[in-house]
């Protein structure tokens, strides 16, 4: 919304410095809206009035020292000119304070505004009166707020005002925002405050968590009964990390309880005291970098000697990369035999996906799709089982606006694409704290691998640890000697994600890959000719052969490719079953599906559900692959019991459970088609729970024989005469699909 006085301030700049382009003061758009562009122009105008050259957007050391040298403070007695005063008045208006009439008079209204500004900053006692000290002017000429904004915390604002009032007269401490929000500037001001209280002189204190600061904090352990400024700083740090406690100068038993909760959350020794490691975790993202971790990640192959080094050092979980498109780090990608070594030494592995991911330009929904497809392909190739969690990387300092505009849409499509593939793997996010918190907050990922080692990232400074963290990357180090030496990133682990300790063997035969659209016309022609030759589907049908084939070969190809690779079976098994069933979906099926819907949504009253001919509508074979709620549950339970799928077992005879799974099968074609491999595995395992169980056979495999292929396809349909007869007709169909799949995978 436009503000009349801001508009007047813009006009003042434009009229007074109409040759601004020559002076170095660009003309402002006169829109009545404040912002950095306006503040930069006012800063340049102020510099011009003080004869500073060249002009700069930055209110830096030269501007500050010139103010100090020339005026000490600006007030009604020292303001050097009318235009100088008008610049101050304009800045006050742009900051939301009454600057008078922009008339060049340091009048009562200006004085009242200055007094209010200093009170909001918390510096009224440090800088009494109605004059403007250089540091206050510096705080005036920026976009920092000194009142609570955007649901800011009153406690955080009290901390900000206290820090300003306590330390603003120190040389390198500048006025920080008092808006109720933690930030990079606030985090740095806390370190300055710590250093000042440790006795560091101006020019020595630098706002960095260096050796001197760490040594000093090791002597400042707090416990119940401690009082004074150190408790005030410690409880401030707790509040800034969003740990509920009191901002106080007394370390009470209640504070100790809050500290224990924080220590447990951060995987620190739970003492309830303000010890060094707790101080460190509150002040910098990486905390105490000497902490021993139980997880690590790296770009070096885990050989037997290195595995022994890691095990001896107490590591349990190893992060390794799924893919490396470059050549500069030849061992970055998981190497052949490496996962077998990890397993043999009792270690576990969590997969990481990163190619470039080091700038905002990388991220888009399309890139999210590409990355999931590649990550799933590589995870399956390396042998990660269903349910492993892949950490997709954001390995740069993404600012909050970039998270909103680029990172979240990327991860939204990562989640959507993984779901379309049948959710073979869980999704994690690697990145700074803010990225991790926002991505998991949107449920685009369910676990965080936090790049806390990059303490200078704006996405780490001023942000608390995300709730759903599994790994905290805190330091790079080398362990072991000789052949066992290995450089790793040391990570703290919560146990939220334990990776995988058992892996599928690398297939000796080539697995199928995605369909190549250049073969579409030939495949369609051959399939149509074959289906016509056997008179199928025959009768009234809802979908044409082309529509059915397009659904299976194009719309669901990603799902079929992913799930068939996951379980080391041929795509043709899934394609044949799904295509055949979809081709035979007719009006009768539509009526049965409608009956199920009416049965479970109250259209059919409860008293009528047991009547003859009505109870049949509790369930039906539905969706592309015609899977009923009952058989979906049985196949799913079989997969869970076999360790192929995570989830809760369901009751296949329970109408409510059947209705739940029927809806998923009916409404989500990706889920429906993604269940076909589970149906084949259940069939091979003997169809436990079915009306007619079968003799167990070998599960689908890449080297399935013709006899095994025929039998598993027959079991999908059942055991009656129609299923047996249809199975004969489905064998040539399987052969057609396999012919094209073979050409594509071998090309």
ZAMAR-718524 format. One record per residue (C-alpha): residue number from 0; x, y, z. Coordinates in steps of 0.25 Angstrom, whole numbers, plus 5000, padded with zeros to 4 digits. Example, Ala and Ser with C-alpha at 12.3 -4.5 7.8 and 13.67 -1.06 7.14 Angstrom:
<sites>
    k     X     Y     Z
    0  5049  4982  5031
    1  5055  4996  5029
</sites>
This chain:
<sites>
    k     X     Y     Z
    0  5000  5000  5000
    1  5005  5014  4996
    2  5009  5023  5008
    3  5007  5038  5005
    4  5020  5042  5013
    5  5028  5032  5007
    6  5024  5037  4993
    7  5028  5051  4998
    8  5041  5045  5002
    9  5043  5040  4988
   10  5040  5053  4982
   11  5049  5060  4991
   12  5061  5051  4986
   13  5057  5053  4971
   14  5055  5068  4972
   15  5067  5071  4981
   16  5077  5062  4973
   17  5071  5063  4959
   18  5084  5061  4954
   19  5085  5049  4962
   20  5090  5040  4951
   21  5102  5049  4950
   22  5104  5050  4965
   23  5102  5035  4967
   24  5088  5036  4972
   25  5078  5028  4963
   26  5064  5034  4961
   27  5054  5027  4969
   28  5040  5022  4965
   29  5030  5030  4972
   30  5020  5019  4977
   31  5020  5022  4992
   32  5026  5009  4995
   33  5038  5007  5004
   34  5049  4997  5001
   35  5064  4995  4999
   36  5064  5004  4986
   37  5059  5016  4994
   38  5068  5013  5006
   39  5080  5012  4996
   40  5077  5025  4990
   41  5075  5032  5004
   42  5089  5026  5008
   43  5095  5032  4995
   44  5089  5045  4998
   45  5094  5045  5012
   46  5108  5042  5007
   47  5107  5053  4997
   48  5103  5063  5008
   49  5116  5059  5015
   50  5125  5060  5003
   51  5128  5045  5003
   52  5132  5040  4989
   53  5130  5031  4982
   54  5115  5029  4987
   55  5111  5015  4991
   56  5099  5007  4995
   57  5106  5002  5007
   58  5105  5009  5020
   59  5120  5005  5023
   60  5131  5009  5032
   61  5134  5022  5024
   62  5120  5027  5025
   63  5120  5023  5040
   64  5133  5029  5043
   65  5130  5042  5036
   66  5117  5044  5044
   67  5125  5042  5057
   68  5136  5051  5053
   69  5128  5062  5048
   70  5116  5062  5057
   71  5117  5052  5068
   72  5102  5052  5069
   73  5092  5059  5060
   74  5082  5068  5067
   75  5075  5081  5066
   76  5089  5088  5069
   77  5098  5080  5060
   78  5089  5076  5048
   79  5098  5082  5037
   80  5087  5086  5026
   81  5073  5086  5023
   82  5075  5075  5013
   83  5083  5067  5023
   84  5071  5068  5032
   85  5061  5065  5021
   86  5069  5052  5018
   87  5067  5048  5033
   88  5052  5052  5033
   89  5050  5043  5020
   90  5058  5032  5026
   91  5049  5032  5038
   92  5036  5032  5030
   93  5042  5020  5022
   94  5044  5013  5035
   95  5030  5016  5040
   96  5032  5028  5049
   97  5027  5042  5048
   98  5038  5050  5042
   99  5031  5064  5042
  100  5028  5070  5029
  101  5041  5067  5022
  102  5043  5082  5024
  103  5058  5082  5028
  104  5054  5085  5043
  105  5059  5076  5054
  106  5046  5079  5062
  107  5038  5073  5073
  108  5032  5063  5064
  109  5046  5058  5059
  110  5051  5058  5074
  111  5039  5049  5078
  112  5041  5040  5066
  113  5056  5038  5070
  114  5053  5036  5084
  115  5043  5025  5080
  116  5052  5019  5070
  117  5063  5018  5081
  118  5053  5012  5091
  119  5049  5001  5080
  120  5064  4998  5078
  121  5066  4996  5093
  122  5077  5007  5093
  123  5070  5018  5100
  124  5078  5016  5112
  125  5091  5015  5105
  126  5088  5027  5096
  127  5079  5036  5105
  128  5072  5048  5099
  129  5067  5051  5085
  130  5079  5052  5077
  131  5084  5042  5067
  132  5097  5035  5069
  133  5104  5029  5057
  134  5100  5015  5060
  135  5086  5019  5062
  136  5086  5026  5048
  137  5093  5013  5042
  138  5081  5005  5048
  139  5071  5016  5042
  140  5077  5014  5028
  141  5073  5000  5025
  142  5061  4991  5025
  143  5062  4985  5039
  144  5050  4986  5047
  145  5050  4990  5062
  146  5036  4986  5065
  147  5030  4972  5064
  148  5026  4967  5050
  149  5020  4955  5044
  150  5017  4948  5057
  151  5030  4951  5063
  152  5033  4946  5077
  153  5032  4956  5089
  154  5043  4948  5096
  155  5052  4948  5084
  156  5049  4963  5082
  157  5053  4965  5097
  158  5066  4958  5095
  159  5069  4967  5083
  160  5066  4980  5090
  161  5075  4975  5102
  162  5086  4971  5093
  163  5086  4985  5087
  164  5085  4992  5100
  165  5096  4984  5106
  166  5106  4984  5096
  167  5103  4995  5085
  168  5114  5004  5091
  169  5125  4994  5088
  170  5133  4997  5075
  171  5128  4986  5066
  172  5114  4983  5071
  173  5104  4990  5062
  174  5089  4991  5065
  175  5082  4978  5061
  176  5067  4976  5057
  177  5057  4976  5068
  178  5046  4969  5060
  179  5044  4956  5069
  180  5051  4947  5059
  181  5064  4940  5060
  182  5074  4943  5048
  183  5088  4943  5043
  184  5091  4957  5050
  185  5085  4953  5063
  186  5093  4940  5063
  187  5106  4948  5061
  188  5102  4958  5071
  189  5101  4947  5082
  190  5115  4942  5079
  191  5120  4957  5080
  192  5113  4958  5094
  193  5120  4945  5098
  194  5133  4950  5094
  195  5131  4963  5101
  196  5127  4956  5114
  197  5139  4947  5113
  198  5148  4960  5113
  199  5152  4961  5099
  200  5156  4975  5095
  201  5150  4983  5083
  202  5157  4978  5071
  203  5159  4965  5077
  204  5145  4961  5078
  205  5140  4957  5064
  206  5127  4950  5065
  207  5134  4936  5061
  208  5133  4923  5069
  209  5148  4922  5069
  210  5158  4916  5079
  211  5158  4927  5089
  212  5143  4927  5090
  213  5143  4912  5091
  214  5153  4912  5102
  215  5146  4923  5110
  216  5133  4915  5109
  217  5139  4903  5114
  218  5141  4910  5127
  219  5126  4916  5128
  220  5118  4903  5131
  221  5105  4907  5137
  222  5096  4899  5147
  223  5084  4901  5156
  224  5087  4913  5165
  225  5096  4920  5155
  226  5092  4935  5153
  227  5096  4947  5145
  228  5099  4951  5131
  229  5104  4937  5127
  230  5091  4931  5130
  231  5084  4942  5122
  232  5092  4939  5110
  233  5090  4924  5111
  234  5075  4925  5113
  235  5075  4935  5101
  236  5082  4925  5093
  237  5072  4915  5097
  238  5060  4924  5093
  239  5067  4927  5079
  240  5068  4912  5076
  241  5053  4911  5079
  242  5055  4903  5092
  243  5044  4907  5102
  244  5050  4913  5114
  245  5050  4927  5121
  246  5059  4938  5117
  247  5065  4940  5131
  248  5078  4943  5139
  249  5075  4931  5149
  250  5078  4916  5145
  251  5066  4909  5152
  252  5062  4895  5152
  253  5052  4898  5141
  254  5063  4903  5132
  255  5071  4891  5135
  256  5059  4882  5131
  257  5058  4890  5118
  258  5073  4889  5116
  259  5072  4873  5117
  260  5061  4873  5106
  261  5070  4881  5097
  262  5082  4872  5100
  263  5073  4860  5097
  264  5068  4866  5084
  265  5082  4869  5079
  266  5088  4856  5084
  267  5097  4862  5094
  268  5100  4857  5108
  269  5088  4859  5116
  270  5093  4867  5128
  271  5083  4878  5130
  272  5095  4887  5131
  273  5100  4898  5122
  274  5113  4891  5118
  275  5122  4894  5107
  276  5116  4885  5097
  277  5102  4891  5100
  278  5107  4905  5098
  279  5114  4901  5085
  280  5101  4894  5079
  281  5093  4907  5083
  282  5103  4917  5077
  283  5107  4910  5064
  284  5101  4900  5055
  285  5112  4890  5055
  286  5114  4891  5071
  287  5126  4884  5077
  288  5133  4878  5065
  289  5140  4868  5073
  290  5128  4860  5077
  291  5129  4846  5072
  292  5118  4842  5062
  293  5112  4829  5058
  294  5109  4833  5044
  295  5118  4838  5033
  296  5118  4841  5018
  297  5129  4842  5008
  298  5133  4841  4993
  299  5143  4829  4995
  300  5140  4814  4993
  301  5138  4806  5005
  302  5148  4795  5004
  303  5150  4784  5014
  304  5161  4792  5021
  305  5153  4805  5021
  306  5141  4797  5026
  307  5149  4792  5038
  308  5154  4806  5041
  309  5140  4811  5041
  310  5135  4800  5050
  311  5147  4802  5060
  312  5144  4817  5061
  313  5129  4814  5065
  314  5122  4817  5052
  315  5110  4810  5048
  316  5103  4817  5037
  317  5111  4821  5024
  318  5105  4831  5014
  319  5109  4828  5000
  320  5105  4834  4986
  321  5096  4827  4976
  322  5102  4834  4964
  323  5114  4842  4959
  324  5112  4848  4945
  325  5126  4854  4946
  326  5140  4849  4946
  327  5147  4857  4956
  328  5143  4848  4968
  329  5144  4834  4962
  330  5140  4827  4975
  331  5128  4836  4978
  332  5118  4827  4973
  333  5116  4814  4980
  334  5126  4804  4974
  335  5123  4789  4970
  336  5124  4780  4982
  337  5124  4792  4992
  338  5111  4789  4998
  339  5115  4775  5000
  340  5127  4780  5008
  341  5118  4789  5016
  342  5109  4778  5019
  343  5120  4768  5023
  344  5126  4777  5033
  345  5112  4780  5040
  346  5111  4794  5035
  347  5099  4800  5029
  348  5097  4810  5017
  349  5088  4822  5014
  350  5088  4826  4999
  351  5090  4841  4995
  352  5086  4847  4981
  353  5094  4859  4976
  354  5099  4862  4963
  355  5102  4877  4963
  356  5091  4884  4972
  357  5101  4895  4976
  358  5092  4907  4971
  359  5078  4912  4970
  360  5078  4910  4955
  361  5078  4895  4956
  362  5065  4894  4963
  363  5052  4892  4956
  364  5040  4883  4955
  365  5045  4876  4943
  366  5059  4874  4949
  367  5052  4868  4961
  368  5045  4858  4951
  369  5059  4855  4945
  370  5066  4853  4958
  371  5056  4843  4964
  372  5056  4835  4951
  373  5071  4834  4951
  374  5072  4832  4966
  375  5062  4821  4966
  376  5069  4814  4954
  377  5083  4815  4961
  378  5077  4811  4975
  379  5071  4798  4969
  380  5084  4796  4960
  381  5093  4797  4973
  382  5083  4787  4981
  383  5076  4796  4991
  384  5063  4789  4995
  385  5049  4795  4995
  386  5047  4805  5006
  387  5062  4811  5007
  388  5062  4826  5008
  389  5069  4834  4997
  390  5074  4848  5002
  391  5073  4858  4990
  392  5083  4869  4992
  393  5082  4884  4993
  394  5097  4887  4994
  395  5098  4902  4994
  396  5093  4914  5002
  397  5079  4915  4998
  398  5072  4928  5003
  399  5058  4927  5008
  400  5052  4933  4995
  401  5059  4923  4987
  402  5054  4912  4996
  403  5040  4917  4993
  404  5042  4919  4978
  405  5051  4908  4974
  406  5054  4897  4984
  407  5040  4894  4989
  408  5034  4892  4975
  409  5046  4883  4972
  410  5043  4875  4984
  411  5028  4875  4982
  412  5031  4868  4968
  413  5041  4859  4975
  414  5030  4854  4984
  415  5020  4853  4973
  416  5029  4846  4963
  417  5033  4836  4974
  418  5018  4833  4977
  419  5015  4831  4962
  420  5026  4821  4962
  421  5019  4813  4973
  422  5028  4819  4985
  423  5039  4809  4984
  424  5048  4818  4993
  425  5046  4829  5004
  426  5050  4843  5002
  427  5060  4851  5010
  428  5066  4864  5008
  429  5081  4868  5010
  430  5083  4883  5012
  431  5084  4895  5022
  432  5074  4896  5033
  433  5064  4905  5027
  434  5063  4896  5014
  435  5062  4884  5022
  436  5051  4890  5031
  437  5043  4896  5020
  438  5043  4883  5011
  439  5039  4874  5022
  440  5029  4884  5027
  441  5022  4882  5014
  442  5023  4867  5015
  443  5031  4867  5002
  444  5042  4859  5010
  445  5041  4851  5023
  446  5055  4852  5028
  447  5067  4862  5029
  448  5082  4861  5026
  449  5086  4875  5031
  450  5099  4881  5025
  451  5102  4888  5038
  452  5117  4888  5035
  453  5114  4900  5026
  454  5112  4909  5038
  455  5113  4922  5030
  456  5101  4918  5021
  457  5090  4928  5023
  458  5081  4916  5024
  459  5088  4911  5036
  460  5091  4924  5043
  461  5079  4928  5051
  462  5071  4915  5049
  463  5068  4904  5059
  464  5071  4890  5056
  465  5059  4884  5048
  466  5050  4874  5056
  467  5052  4862  5046
  468  5067  4861  5046
  469  5074  4848  5044
  470  5088  4852  5042
  471  5096  4865  5046
  472  5108  4867  5037
  473  5118  4874  5047
  474  5133  4872  5042
  475  5142  4867  5032
  476  5153  4858  5037
  477  5162  4846  5033
  478  5163  4834  5041
  479  5171  4821  5040
  480  5185  4819  5034
  481  5191  4812  5022
  482  5181  4804  5014
  483  5170  4807  5024
  484  5171  4822  5024
  485  5159  4830  5019
  486  5154  4844  5019
  487  5139  4845  5024
  488  5129  4856  5028
  489  5126  4852  5042
  490  5111  4852  5045
  491  5103  4851  5058
  492  5091  4841  5056
  493  5078  4841  5064
  494  5074  4827  5059
  495  5062  4832  5052
  496  5068  4826  5039
  497  5078  4814  5040
  498  5080  4812  5025
  499  5080  4798  5020
  500  5089  4787  5024
  501  5085  4776  5014
  502  5084  4778  4999
  503  5080  4771  4986
  504  5091  4765  4978
  505  5094  4772  4965
  506  5087  4765  4954
  507  5095  4757  4945
  508  5085  4760  4933
  509  5082  4773  4928
  510  5069  4779  4934
  511  5058  4786  4926
  512  5058  4801  4925
  513  5048  4812  4921
  514  5040  4810  4908
  515  5046  4817  4895
  516  5035  4824  4888
  517  5041  4822  4875
  518  5036  4808  4875
  519  5022  4812  4878
  520  5016  4811  4865
  521  5022  4797  4862
  522  5017  4792  4876
  523  5003  4797  4874
  524  5002  4791  4860
  525  5006  4777  4865
  526  4998  4778  4878
  527  4985  4782  4870
  528  4988  4771  4860
  529  4990  4760  4870
  530  4977  4764  4878
  531  4969  4765  4866
  532  4974  4751  4862
  533  4969  4745  4875
  534  4956  4753  4875
  535  4959  4760  4887
  536  4955  4767  4895
  537  4941  4764  4888
  538  4928  4769  4893
  539  4924  4783  4897
  540  4937  4790  4903
  541  4940  4803  4909
  542  4954  4805  4904
  543  4960  4803  4891
  544  4973  4794  4890
  545  4981  4807  4887
  546  4976  4814  4899
  547  4979  4802  4908
  548  4993  4800  4902
  549  4996  4815  4903
  550  4992  4814  4918
  551  5001  4803  4921
  552  5013  4806  4911
  553  5013  4821  4913
  554  5005  4827  4924
  555  5010  4816  4934
  556  5023  4812  4928
  557  5031  4819  4939
  558  5023  4811  4950
  559  5025  4798  4943
  560  5040  4800  4940
  561  5042  4804  4954
  562  5035  4793  4961
  563  5040  4782  4951
  564  5054  4787  4953
  565  5052  4787  4968
  566  5048  4772  4969
  567  5057  4768  4958
  568  5046  4763  4948
  569  5043  4765  4934
  570  5034  4777  4930
  571  5026  4768  4921
  572  5020  4761  4933
  573  5014  4774  4938
  574  5011  4779  4924
  575  5004  4766  4920
  576  4995  4765  4932
  577  4991  4780  4933
  578  4989  4781  4918
  579  4980  4769  4917
  580  4972  4772  4929
  581  4970  4787  4924
  582  4966  4782  4911
  583  4955  4774  4917
  584  4949  4785  4926
  585  4935  4786  4921
  586  4921  4791  4925
  587  4919  4779  4935
  588  4932  4784  4942
  589  4927  4798  4942
  590  4913  4794  4949
  591  4921  4785  4959
  592  4930  4797  4962
  593  4918  4806  4964
  594  4911  4796  4973
  595  4924  4795  4982
  596  4924  4810  4983
  597  4909  4811  4986
  598  4910  4799  4996
  599  4921  4807  5005
  600  4916  4821  5004
  601  4902  4819  5010
  602  4894  4818  4997
  603  4891  4804  5001
  604  4885  4804  5015
  605  4891  4795  5025
  606  4879  4786  5026
  607  4880  4782  5011
  608  4895  4779  5011
  609  4893  4764  5015
  610  4882  4762  5005
  611  4884  4752  4993
  612  4892  4759  4982
  613  4895  4771  4990
  614  4907  4766  4998
  615  4915  4763  4986
  616  4917  4778  4985
  617  4926  4779  4997
  618  4937  4778  4987
  619  4941  4777  4972
  620  4953  4775  4963
  621  4956  4789  4959
  622  4965  4799  4952
  623  4975  4797  4940
  624  4980  4783  4945
  625  4966  4779  4951
  626  4971  4777  4966
  627  4961  4775  4977
  628  4962  4781  4991
  629  4963  4767  4996
  630  4974  4762  4987
  631  4981  4775  4988
  632  4982  4773  5003
  633  4986  4759  5002
  634  4998  4762  4992
  635  5002  4774  5001
  636  5002  4766  5014
  637  5010  4756  5007
  638  5020  4766  5003
  639  5021  4772  5017
  640  5023  4758  5023
  641  5034  4756  5013
  642  5041  4769  5017
  643  5038  4775  5003
  644  5029  4786  5008
  645  5027  4794  5020
  646  5014  4796  5026
  647  5003  4791  5035
  648  4996  4778  5032
  649  4981  4778  5028
  650  4970  4768  5029
  651  4966  4763  5016
  652  4952  4760  5020
  653  4949  4773  5028
  654  4939  4781  5019
  655  4946  4794  5024
  656  4960  4790  5020
  657  4955  4784  5007
  658  4948  4798  5004
  659  4961  4805  5007
  660  4969  4797  4998
  661  4958  4797  4987
  662  4958  4812  4987
  663  4973  4813  4985
  664  4972  4802  4974
  665  4961  4809  4967
  666  4965  4823  4968
  667  4980  4823  4966
  668  4985  4816  4954
  669  4999  4817  4958
  670  4996  4810  4971
  671  4988  4800  4963
  672  4998  4796  4953
  673  5009  4797  4964
  674  5002  4786  4971
  675  5004  4776  4959
  676  5018  4772  4963
  677  5013  4769  4977
  678  5002  4761  4972
  679  5012  4752  4964
  680  5021  4750  4976
  681  5008  4746  4984
  682  5004  4737  4973
  683  5018  4731  4973
  684  5018  4729  4988
  685  5005  4721  4988
  686  4994  4732  4989
  687  4993  4730  5004
  688  4979  4734  5009
  689  4973  4732  4995
  690  4961  4723  4993
  691  4970  4713  4986
  692  4984  4714  4990
  693  4995  4709  4980
  694  5008  4701  4982
  695  5019  4711  4984
  696  5029  4713  4972
  697  5041  4722  4969
  698  5038  4737  4970
  699  5039  4744  4957
  700  5053  4746  4952
  701  5060  4752  4940
  702  5064  4737  4936
  703  5050  4732  4937
  704  5047  4720  4928
  705  5036  4720  4918
  706  5028  4710  4927
  707  5030  4719  4939
  708  5025  4731  4932
  709  5013  4723  4927
  710  5010  4718  4941
  711  5011  4732  4948
  712  5003  4739  4938
  713  4992  4728  4939
  714  4992  4730  4954
  715  4989  4745  4953
  716  4976  4741  4947
  717  4972  4730  4956
  718  4971  4715  4954
  719  4958  4713  4947
  720  4956  4708  4932
  721  4955  4722  4927
  722  4968  4726  4934
  723  4975  4714  4928
  724  4969  4717  4914
  725  4972  4732  4914
  726  4986  4728  4919
  727  4989  4721  4906
  728  4985  4734  4898
  729  4994  4743  4907
  730  5007  4736  4904
  731  5008  4742  4890
  732  5005  4755  4896
  733  5016  4754  4906
  734  5025  4750  4895
  735  5022  4763  4888
  736  5024  4772  4900
  737  5037  4764  4903
  738  5042  4766  4889
  739  5042  4781  4889
  740  5047  4782  4904
  741  5059  4773  4900
  742  5062  4782  4888
  743  5061  4794  4897
  744  5070  4789  4908
  745  5080  4783  4899
  746  5082  4796  4891
</sites>
